[in-house]
């Protein structure tokens, strides 16, 4: 029954998103957050890996809703500095971070897929430790809030402030999608927002220990992610095209027509 209700709500909200999308582009981050909280209540949550952008959203949300939901995908390969920041967030904002894990422990993954999968097939590793855990978590929600920005990667350049997430089948809210890195850091300094200590050591983008390094002078801010591969996304924000089934349908119809 819960899944049936969620599908009906999803269909209804999907139509509203199409109507609101243009107007939402003029909303500021605070308005975007308030709309999400007012519309979805306890069925919306912020997803964060606790980068600088995520910390801005967490601080903004705390000023509007003391009981906001916050979750993270814990790959079990995060930096000690990231785990330390998570403890500081819970203490400062008085919340409990909902931690989501892969169905496979690191040891089970190694037994099943071999040692150091990230060195051979980082897409598969990300899928096991990030994408599928996220899919399970989003199945509990009607909407999720992210801290992506359009100028981070080419894939994110077309993101809207308010959109229907085709990949995961729910509403996606991106409150600071049009912000620059300078705006992010200005907010952090103006509001004394805690942030990952690795940012002070030339890590502008922080993921797992195995797939993140400091960037060198003149490099793109995301050059330290999966540095040995032509990969800039873990897969959470990649929109997968809907397959064209028309040819298959025609073929099937022809088969049964004979």
C-alpha positions as CSV (number, residue, x, y, z in Angstrom):
1,X,0.0,0.0,0.0
2,X,2.8,2.4,0.8
3,X,4.4,1.9,-2.6
4,X,1.0,2.4,-4.3
5,X,0.5,5.7,-2.4
6,X,3.9,6.9,-3.3
7,X,3.3,6.2,-7.0
8,X,0.1,8.2,-7.0
9,X,1.8,11.1,-5.2
10,X,4.7,10.9,-7.6
11,X,2.4,11.2,-10.7
12,X,0.7,14.2,-9.2
13,X,3.9,15.9,-8.1
14,X,5.5,15.3,-11.5
15,X,2.8,17.4,-13.1
16,X,3.3,20.2,-10.5
17,X,7.1,20.2,-11.1
18,X,6.6,20.8,-14.8
19,X,4.3,23.8,-13.9
20,X,6.7,25.2,-11.3
21,X,10.0,24.6,-12.9
22,X,10.4,27.9,-14.7
23,X,9.2,30.0,-11.7
24,X,11.5,28.0,-9.4
25,X,14.5,29.3,-11.3
26,X,14.0,32.7,-9.7
27,X,13.9,31.2,-6.1
28,X,16.8,31.8,-3.8
29,X,18.2,28.8,-1.9
30,X,16.1,29.6,1.2
31,X,12.9,29.7,-0.8
32,X,13.8,26.4,-2.4
33,X,14.4,24.7,0.9
34,X,11.2,26.1,2.5
35,X,9.2,24.9,-0.5
36,X,10.7,21.4,-0.2
37,X,10.1,21.2,3.6
38,X,6.5,22.6,3.3
39,X,5.6,20.4,0.4
40,X,7.1,17.1,1.5
41,X,7.5,17.3,5.3
42,X,9.3,14.3,6.6
43,X,9.4,12.7,3.2
44,X,12.2,14.9,1.9
45,X,15.9,14.8,3.0
46,X,19.2,16.4,2.2
47,X,21.8,14.2,0.6
48,X,25.3,15.2,1.4
49,X,28.9,14.0,1.2
50,X,29.8,17.1,3.3
51,X,31.7,19.1,0.7
52,X,31.7,22.9,1.0
53,X,28.4,23.1,-1.0
54,X,26.7,20.5,1.2
55,X,27.8,22.3,4.4
56,X,26.1,25.5,3.1
57,X,22.8,23.7,2.6
58,X,23.0,22.0,6.0
59,X,23.5,25.4,7.7
60,X,20.7,27.0,5.7
61,X,18.3,24.1,6.5
62,X,19.1,24.3,10.2
63,X,17.9,27.9,10.2
64,X,14.5,26.9,8.8
65,X,13.8,23.5,10.2
66,X,15.5,22.1,13.3
67,X,14.3,18.6,12.5
68,X,15.4,18.4,8.9
69,X,16.5,15.0,7.6
70,X,20.1,14.5,6.4
71,X,21.6,11.4,5.0
72,X,24.9,10.3,3.5
73,X,26.2,7.4,1.5
74,X,29.0,6.0,3.6
75,X,31.1,3.9,1.3
76,X,33.3,2.8,4.3
77,X,36.2,4.2,2.4
78,X,35.9,7.9,3.4
79,X,38.7,10.0,4.8
80,X,39.1,10.3,8.6
81,X,38.6,14.1,8.2
82,X,35.2,13.4,6.7
83,X,34.1,11.2,9.6
84,X,35.3,13.8,12.0
85,X,33.2,16.5,10.2
86,X,30.2,14.2,10.5
87,X,30.6,14.2,14.2
88,X,30.9,17.9,14.3
89,X,27.8,18.4,12.2
90,X,25.7,16.2,14.6
91,X,27.0,18.1,17.6
92,X,26.6,21.6,16.1
93,X,23.1,21.1,14.5
94,X,21.7,18.6,17.0
95,X,20.7,16.1,14.3
96,X,21.5,12.5,13.6
97,X,22.9,11.8,10.1
98,X,21.2,8.8,8.4
99,X,24.1,6.7,7.2
100,X,23.4,4.5,4.2
101,X,25.7,1.6,3.3
102,X,26.3,-0.9,0.4
103,X,24.8,-4.3,0.9
104,X,28.3,-5.6,0.6
105,X,30.9,-4.9,3.2
106,X,34.4,-4.0,1.8
107,X,35.5,-7.5,2.6
108,X,32.5,-9.1,0.8
109,X,33.1,-6.9,-2.2
110,X,36.7,-8.0,-2.4
111,X,35.7,-11.7,-2.2
112,X,33.0,-11.2,-4.9
113,X,34.7,-8.8,-7.2
114,X,38.4,-9.1,-6.4
115,X,40.8,-6.8,-4.6
116,X,40.8,-3.0,-5.3
117,X,37.9,-3.0,-7.7
118,X,38.3,0.8,-7.9
119,X,41.6,0.4,-9.7
120,X,40.1,-1.8,-12.4
121,X,36.5,-0.7,-12.7
122,X,35.7,2.5,-10.8
123,X,32.2,2.7,-12.3
124,X,31.3,-0.7,-10.9
125,X,32.7,0.2,-7.5
126,X,30.8,3.5,-7.4
127,X,27.6,1.6,-8.5
128,X,28.0,-0.9,-5.6
129,X,29.0,1.5,-2.9
130,X,27.1,4.7,-3.9
131,X,24.5,4.4,-6.6
132,X,22.6,1.3,-5.4
133,X,22.6,2.4,-1.8
134,X,21.2,5.8,-2.9
135,X,18.5,4.1,-4.9
136,X,17.4,2.1,-1.9
137,X,17.4,5.3,0.3
138,X,15.4,7.3,-2.2
139,X,12.8,4.6,-2.3
140,X,11.8,5.8,1.1
141,X,11.4,9.5,0.0
142,X,9.2,11.6,-2.2
143,X,12.0,14.2,-2.8
144,X,15.7,14.7,-2.2
145,X,17.8,17.9,-1.9
146,X,21.3,18.1,-3.3
147,X,24.1,20.7,-3.4
148,X,25.1,20.3,-7.0
149,X,26.1,23.4,-9.0
150,X,25.9,23.8,-12.8
151,X,29.5,24.9,-13.1
152,X,31.0,21.8,-11.4
153,X,30.8,19.4,-14.4
154,X,29.4,19.4,-17.9
155,X,26.9,16.8,-16.9
156,X,25.5,19.1,-14.2
157,X,25.4,22.2,-16.5
158,X,21.8,21.6,-17.5
159,X,20.5,20.9,-13.9
160,X,17.4,22.9,-12.9
161,X,16.7,24.2,-9.4
162,X,13.6,22.1,-9.3
163,X,13.3,18.9,-11.4
164,X,11.8,15.5,-11.8
165,X,14.6,12.9,-11.3
166,X,14.0,10.5,-14.1
167,X,16.7,8.1,-12.9
168,X,15.4,7.6,-9.4
169,X,11.7,8.6,-9.9
170,X,11.2,11.4,-7.4
171,X,11.5,15.2,-7.1
172,X,15.0,16.6,-7.0
173,X,15.7,20.1,-5.5
174,X,19.0,21.8,-6.2
175,X,18.9,25.1,-4.1
176,X,22.3,26.4,-5.0
177,X,22.5,25.1,-8.6
178,X,23.3,28.6,-9.9
179,X,25.9,29.5,-7.3
180,X,29.6,29.9,-7.9
181,X,32.4,28.5,-5.7
182,X,33.1,32.0,-4.5
183,X,29.5,32.4,-3.2
184,X,29.8,29.0,-1.4
185,X,32.9,30.0,0.4
186,X,31.6,33.5,1.2
187,X,28.6,31.9,2.9
188,X,30.8,29.5,4.9
189,X,33.0,32.3,6.2
190,X,30.2,34.7,6.9
191,X,28.2,32.2,8.9
192,X,31.1,30.3,10.5
193,X,30.1,27.0,8.9
194,X,32.3,24.0,9.7
195,X,34.0,22.3,6.7
196,X,36.3,19.5,5.9
197,X,39.9,20.1,6.9
198,X,41.0,18.6,3.6
199,X,39.8,21.7,1.8
200,X,42.7,23.5,3.3
201,X,45.1,20.9,1.8
202,X,44.2,21.4,-1.9
203,X,41.2,19.0,-1.9
204,X,38.4,21.0,-3.4
205,X,36.4,17.9,-4.1
206,X,36.4,15.0,-1.6
207,X,35.3,11.4,-2.1
208,X,36.8,8.1,-1.1
209,X,40.4,7.7,0.0
210,X,41.3,5.4,-2.9
211,X,39.9,7.7,-5.6
212,X,40.7,11.2,-4.4
213,X,44.0,13.2,-4.4
214,X,44.9,16.8,-3.9
215,X,44.8,18.9,-7.0
216,X,47.8,20.6,-8.5
217,X,48.2,24.3,-9.4
218,X,46.1,25.1,-12.5
219,X,44.1,21.9,-12.5
220,X,40.4,21.6,-12.6
221,X,38.8,21.4,-9.1
222,X,37.6,17.9,-9.8
223,X,40.9,16.7,-11.3
224,X,41.6,14.9,-8.0
225,X,38.7,12.6,-8.4
226,X,39.4,9.3,-10.1
227,X,42.6,10.8,-11.4
228,X,43.7,7.8,-13.4
229,X,40.4,7.6,-15.3
230,X,38.3,9.8,-17.7
231,X,35.7,9.9,-15.0
232,X,34.2,13.0,-13.3
233,X,31.0,11.6,-11.7
234,X,30.2,8.8,-9.4
235,X,26.8,8.3,-11.0
236,X,24.5,9.8,-8.5
237,X,23.7,12.8,-10.7
238,X,24.0,11.3,-14.2
239,X,20.7,11.2,-16.0
240,X,20.3,7.9,-17.9
241,X,18.4,8.2,-21.1
242,X,15.1,6.3,-21.4
243,X,15.7,3.4,-23.8
244,X,13.9,3.5,-27.1
245,X,11.7,0.5,-27.2
246,X,9.8,1.3,-30.4
247,X,11.9,-1.0,-32.5
248,X,11.4,-3.9,-30.1
249,X,7.6,-3.2,-29.9
250,X,7.3,-3.2,-33.7
251,X,9.3,-6.4,-33.9
252,X,7.2,-8.1,-31.3
253,X,4.0,-7.0,-32.9
254,X,5.2,-8.3,-36.3
255,X,6.1,-11.6,-34.7
256,X,2.7,-12.1,-33.2
257,X,1.0,-10.8,-36.3
258,X,2.4,-13.6,-38.4
